[in-house]
Amino acid sequence: MMKLAEKYGDRPAEEFPMLFQRILQNCIHDHHRRHKVRNTWTTLLSMLGGKSDEDEFDALENMVVENTSKIANTPDGQLEQSQVLASIEEEISRLPARQREAFLMRYWEDMDVASTAEAMGCSEGSVKTHCSRATHALASALKARGITL
């Protein structure tokens, strides 16, 4: 209702039902899209979640998700997990600054597109583009290293 009032308050009252329906549908689609992407990253990254002896906070290691790790809880498995985490962190650090910023805000800080755009000082479309490019770049880089999630 707020979006309707803010953006279309100057329209004739006859258009309100149609506009409200479209705004509602778009909001629902956006919510489901965000939820799907968030679940995909959470699932993929949760497979890597292991314990580390470091005192630093690491978002990958401290995510609260169901443990779906396929790697055994053995010293070999833990070593492999730590190596994969280090590879992911290295590849994220290699992303261009704007892509890295958008990716971390959207998927690790769980910010929506509008909040991310405001924080970055750019349009929502730019945030979506940066996130898409970052995701594809990370997937390609990890695949090139032989890491499959």
Order of alpha helices (4+ residues) and beta strands (2+ residues): alpha-alpha-alpha-alpha-alpha-alpha
